[in-house]
Amino acid sequence: MAYGISVQDPHSQHSDNDEQELYEHHRFVADKGQGLMRLDKFLHARMEGISRNKIQNTARAGNILVNGKAEKPNYKVKPGDDISIVMAYPPREVELIPEDIPIRLHYEDDHLVIVNKEAGMVVHPGHGNYTGTLVNALVFHFSNLPRKDKEDIRPGLVHRIDKDTSGLLVVAKTELAQARLAKSFFDRTIDRIYHALVWGDFDEDEGSICGHIGRSLKNRKVMEVFPGGNHGKPAITHYRVLERFGYVSLVECRLETGRTHQIRVHFRHIGKPLFNDATYGGDQILKGTTYTRYKQFVKNCFQLITRHALHAKTLGFKHPASGKKMLFDSDLPPDMQQVIEKWRSYAVHKKPDNG
């Protein structure tokens, strides 16, 4: 079952402003009078603040296309060549302070680490969160994470998850790994599976939610679905119902795109916001009975999970160095496990006359 509208080719809508996929996309067309010049030298002259070594690593990762074909750093640029380049994350002018903050490493090798982020931790510094972030912890524990320049505050990052979302995040330890992982996100060859507890039941066991997502025109702090496609960027979320508890459901979500708050916004759009998602209306009793006992039950559930019920459970991709398919899976955190168990028990024991 599909909700929303048909979506255009999402690749035509990418830009460096997408807050979930932390890369930027540049395009240059060589002048008619352009003399033969090495590709890395050509780009270095046109991309302020980016080292030639960074450009060379980006090319070796297959992230620089000339007339639609990946080329090496020594390719000779010719008049009229159409050159596009994908590089990870734009710079920010904020001082990055290493902090000895414990982080949970799910996996580590010479090229990357998989972090199992706890809910409540901001991924990278930004307005109002300049310390205490995952990146502050990463630069303390890993001193040589790849950086675009000395002012970059997102070393090693190629994607992120929301502050109150728990789960798996990949971090690159080398420039080549970062460039290749950024390209994988850009090409949408990354497998990302989330588990979410949402309000309501479903008529079907699986489906897709489609619709452009952009900042709300009324409140810039939240996102909104724009069905007409005249605002925002295309977004697709595939879901499968894992368990039904009557008034709430546990669903598996597969991301085809990676827009800001995508899962949260899409499920709110179809009238099934995430359980206890205060930003998108899930912190109210949206389904169920009017009985005081039921209201107290839901209130107790809200106290168990004091955030939206969303966990980035599975992450899969080709290893940036070996090319081997890697698949990582994580357990649901205790708060989600506990609230799901309460709903599971409620669904079994509730009486027909009380809803």
Order of alpha helices (4+ residues) and beta strands (2+ residues): beta-beta-beta-alpha-alpha-beta-beta-beta-beta-beta-beta-alpha-beta-alpha-beta-beta-beta-beta-beta-beta-alpha-alpha-beta-beta-alpha
